[in-house]
């Protein structure tokens, strides 16, 4: 169960159930992000926004959110 991410073992203290499996949470987030990126990409293609422009916008938004 530890290998699957459901428990965490601490030497000398025992094994404990993890609150949330971080890999499962990340997979869920990646799925949601992919859905949003597909919609954004559809709009970019329709609006003739280049991949470079799209990447630049994503980098700016990401940095603002990360630092803000």
Protein Blocks (a to p, Z undefined) as FASTA:
>chain_A
ZZnopaccdehiapcddfbdfklmmmmmmmmmmmmmmmmmmmmmmnopafklmmmmmmmm
mmmmmmZZ
